[in-house]
Amino acid sequence: MNGAVSFALMSRRWLLTLVAVLASRGARAEERTTGDRLVQLAPVAAGGTFYLVLELGLKDAVSPDHCRWCATNRFDLAVRNALVWKPENVPLANKLSNLTGYLGNPLLATGLLIGSTADDPSAGQWFDDTIPVLQAGIVTGVINQTVKIIFARKRPYAALGGVSTRAKNDEDTSFFSGHTALAFAMVTSSGTVAHLRGYSTETALWIGGGALAVATGYFRIAADAHYATDVITGALVGGAIGFAVPLLFHKDYLEETATPSTTRTVPTTQPVVFSIGGSF
């Protein structure tokens, strides 16, 4: 219990630091330098380090040793019974959720953004397009881990005698779904960046990423790892963060550097003259 409280407090301080770094977005399009980009990269590097420390050294210390949210409800139970796969197929559903949530969606999000400027490649622009997506993923992950430890909800397979797909110290971390939250953070952040840039890949990002995100949520229920309310909450939290990071911390820069071929409005101070001619 003390470990969980300490972790929650540490995560809160870390999150405040992360927001402060993000808020230093500062540089306008023509002023952004390598140093500015390193500042934007800092939350990603810090978040990666944070997770490595958590997974390799603190997992047992901070994971709840018993559930504080142990009971289910009729809605979650009904959805679980309708969607959970047969016991022999549960491990497959778990693997598929890993592929769609942790591999497919991030690769689609960053890959299509990079591919959007393949005809005029620029490492700096690729960095500027993908860093909001990575930041959204990091923020989502930190919030997710903190909430999981605070609520300590028992996973459905552990509560209802299903097939185990997680380590023993991960049985009371059901709320909310991290796979689903990350998947929705990826699609909304990359789609928002593409929209601000005016990229033609925007539609593909929304449709493809959305399909992968929904599939991820479905597979988490099919794998008996999460209830429907875990998945729905994950989608809402991840989606909100995915919208917020580009719009709050990167909007000015992304709009200022939108490619000329995709400019949404063309202001002009010259009168428009129409001429009609013909011969009779």
C-alpha positions in Angstrom: 0.0 0.0 0.0 2.8 2.4 0.9 4.5 1.5 -2.4 1.4 2.3 -4.3 1.0 5.7 -2.6 4.6 6.6 -3.1 4.4 5.7 -6.8 1.2 7.8 -7.2 2.9 10.8 -5.7 6.1 10.2 -7.7 4.0 9.9 -10.9 2.1 13.1 -10.1 5.4 15.1 -9.7 6.7 13.5 -12.8 3.6 14.4 -14.7 3.7 18.0 -13.6 7.3 18.2 -14.8 6.3 16.7 -18.1 3.6 19.3 -18.6 6.0 22.1 -17.8 8.4 20.8 -20.4 5.7 20.5 -23.0 4.5 24.0 -22.1 7.9 25.3 -23.2 6.9 24.7 -26.8 8.1 28.3 -27.5 9.9 28.3 -30.8 8.0 29.5 -33.9 8.6 27.9 -37.2 11.5 30.0 -38.4 13.1 29.9 -34.9 13.1 26.2 -34.1 16.6 24.8 -33.7 18.2 21.5 -32.7 18.1 22.7 -29.1 14.3 23.4 -29.3 13.8 19.9 -30.6 15.9 18.4 -27.8 13.5 20.1 -25.4 10.6 18.5 -27.1 12.3 15.1 -27.0 13.0 15.4 -23.2 9.6 14.1 -22.1 9.9 11.1 -24.3 13.3 10.2 -23.0 12.3 10.8 -19.4 9.1 8.7 -19.9 11.1 5.8 -21.4 13.5 5.9 -18.5 10.6 6.0 -16.1 9.0 2.9 -17.6 12.2 1.0 -17.6 12.8 1.8 -13.9 9.2 0.8 -13.2 9.2 -2.5 -15.1 12.7 -3.6 -14.1 13.0 -2.4 -10.5 9.7 -1.2 -9.0 7.0 -3.4 -10.4 6.6 -5.6 -7.4 7.0 -2.7 -5.0 4.3 -0.5 -6.5 1.8 -3.1 -7.8 -1.3 -3.5 -5.5 -1.2 -6.8 -3.6 -5.0 -7.0 -3.4 -7.9 -5.5 -5.2 -9.7 -2.5 -3.9 -12.3 -2.7 -6.7 -13.2 -6.3 -6.7 -16.8 -6.6 -7.7 -18.1 -6.4 -11.3 -21.4 -5.2 -12.6 -24.1 -6.5 -14.9 -23.1 -4.5 -17.9 -19.4 -5.5 -17.7 -20.3 -9.1 -17.0 -22.8 -9.3 -20.0 -20.2 -7.8 -22.4 -17.5 -10.0 -21.1 -19.6 -13.2 -21.5 -20.6 -12.2 -25.0 -17.1 -11.3 -26.3 -14.6 -13.4 -24.4 -13.0 -16.0 -26.5 -12.9 -19.7 -25.7 -10.2 -20.6 -23.2 -7.9 -22.2 -25.8 -8.1 -19.0 -27.9 -7.6 -16.4 -25.1 -3.7 -16.3 -25.5 -4.2 -15.6 -29.2 -6.5 -12.7 -28.4 -3.9 -11.3 -26.0 -1.2 -11.5 -28.6 -3.4 -9.8 -31.2 -4.1 -7.0 -28.8 -0.3 -6.5 -28.3 0.2 -6.4 -32.1 -2.6 -3.9 -32.8 -2.1 -1.7 -29.7 1.6 -1.7 -29.2 2.9 -2.3 -32.7 0.4 -1.7 -35.5 -1.1 1.5 -34.3 2.1 3.3 -33.4 3.8 2.2 -36.6 0.8 3.4 -38.7 0.6 6.7 -36.9 4.3 7.6 -37.2 4.8 5.8 -40.6 2.1 7.7 -42.4 3.1 11.0 -41.0 6.7 10.4 -42.2 5.4 9.2 -45.5 3.3 12.4 -45.9 6.5 14.3 -46.8 8.3 11.5 -48.7 8.5 13.6 -51.8 10.4 16.4 -50.0 12.1 14.5 -47.1 13.2 16.5 -44.1 14.4 14.9 -40.8 13.5 18.0 -38.9 9.9 17.9 -40.2 9.6 14.2 -39.5 10.7 14.9 -36.0 8.3 17.7 -35.5 5.4 15.6 -36.9 6.0 12.6 -34.8 7.1 14.1 -31.5 3.5 15.1 -30.5 2.5 11.5 -31.1 5.2 10.2 -28.9 4.5 12.7 -26.2 0.8 11.8 -26.2 1.8 8.2 -25.8 4.1 8.9 -22.8 1.5 11.1 -21.0 -1.2 8.4 -21.6 1.1 5.7 -20.2 2.0 7.7 -17.0 -1.7 8.5 -16.3 -2.7 4.9 -17.0 -0.2 3.4 -14.6 -1.1 5.8 -11.8 -4.8 5.2 -12.2 -4.3 1.4 -12.3 -2.5 1.4 -9.0 -4.9 3.8 -7.3 -8.1 1.9 -8.3 -6.6 -1.7 -8.1 -9.4 -3.3 -10.0 -9.2 -7.0 -10.3 -9.0 -8.3 -13.9 -11.9 -10.3 -15.2 -10.0 -13.6 -15.7 -8.8 -13.3 -12.1 -12.2 -12.5 -10.7 -14.1 -15.0 -12.7 -11.8 -17.9 -13.0 -10.6 -17.4 -16.6 -7.4 -18.1 -18.4 -4.5 -16.0 -17.0 -2.7 -13.7 -19.4 -0.8 -11.5 -17.0 1.8 -11.9 -14.2 0.6 -12.4 -10.7 1.5 -8.9 -9.7 -0.6 -7.5 -12.6 -3.9 -9.2 -11.6 -5.3 -6.1 -9.8 -4.6 -3.5 -12.5 -7.6 -3.8 -14.8 -8.8 -0.1 -14.7 -8.2 1.3 -17.2 -7.0 -0.5 -20.4 -3.5 0.8 -21.3 -3.5 -1.0 -24.7 -6.7 0.8 -25.7 -5.7 4.1 -24.3 -2.4 4.1 -26.2 -4.0 3.0 -29.4 -6.6 5.9 -29.2 -3.8 8.3 -28.3 -1.9 7.3 -31.4 -4.8 7.7 -33.8 -6.1 11.0 -32.4 -2.6 12.6 -32.1 -1.4 11.6 -35.5 -4.8 12.5 -37.1 -4.7 15.9 -35.5 -1.1 16.5 -36.7 -2.1 15.5 -40.2 -5.1 17.9 -40.1 -3.0 20.8 -38.9 -0.4 20.1 -41.5 -3.0 19.6 -44.2 -1.6 16.2 -45.2 -3.5 14.0 -47.7 -2.8 11.0 -45.4 -5.2 12.4 -42.8 -8.1 10.2 -43.9 -6.0 7.1 -43.9 -4.7 7.9 -40.4 -8.2 8.3 -39.0 -9.7 5.3 -40.7 -6.8 2.9 -40.3 -5.8 4.0 -36.9 -9.4 4.0 -35.7 -9.9 0.5 -36.9 -6.8 -0.7 -35.2 -7.8 1.1 -32.0 -11.3 -0.4 -31.9 -9.8 -3.8 -32.7 -7.4 -3.4 -29.7 -10.2 -2.7 -27.3 -12.1 -5.7 -28.6 -9.1 -8.0 -28.3 -8.6 -6.9 -24.7 -12.1 -8.0 -23.8 -11.7 -11.2 -25.8 -8.5 -11.9 -23.9 -10.4 -11.6 -20.6 -7.9 -9.0 -19.6 -10.3 -6.0 -19.3 -13.9 -5.2 -18.8 -15.9 -3.1 -21.2 -15.7 -0.1 -18.9 -11.9 -0.4 -18.7 -11.8 -0.3 -22.5 -14.3 2.6 -22.9 -12.4 4.7 -20.3 -9.1 3.9 -22.0 -10.5 5.1 -25.3 -11.8 8.3 -23.8 -8.6 9.1 -21.9 -6.2 8.2 -24.7 -8.3 10.0 -27.3 -8.5 13.2 -25.2 -4.8 13.2 -24.6 -4.1 12.5 -28.3 -6.2 15.6 -29.2 -4.8 17.8 -26.4 -1.1 17.4 -26.9 -0.9 18.6 -30.6 -3.5 21.3 -30.1 -2.3 22.7 -26.8 1.5 22.5 -27.3 2.2 22.3 -31.0 -0.7 23.9 -32.9 1.0 27.2 -33.8 4.1 25.6 -35.1 2.3 22.9 -37.1 0.0 25.4 -38.7 2.8 27.9 -39.5 4.8 25.2 -41.3 1.9 23.6 -43.2 3.0 22.9 -46.7 1.9 25.5 -49.3 0.1 22.9 -51.4 -2.3 22.2 -48.5 -3.0 25.7 -47.4 -6.7 25.9 -46.4 -7.3 29.5 -47.2 -5.7 31.8 -49.7 -6.1 35.4 -48.6 -5.9 38.1 -51.2 -6.2 41.9 -51.3 -6.6 42.0 -55.1 -10.0 42.3 -56.7 -11.2 39.3 -58.6 -12.2 40.3 -62.2 -14.3 38.1 -64.4 -14.4 38.5 -68.1 -16.9 37.1 -70.6 -16.3 37.3 -74.3 -17.7 35.9 -77.5 -18.4 36.5 -81.1 -21.6 36.7 -83.0 
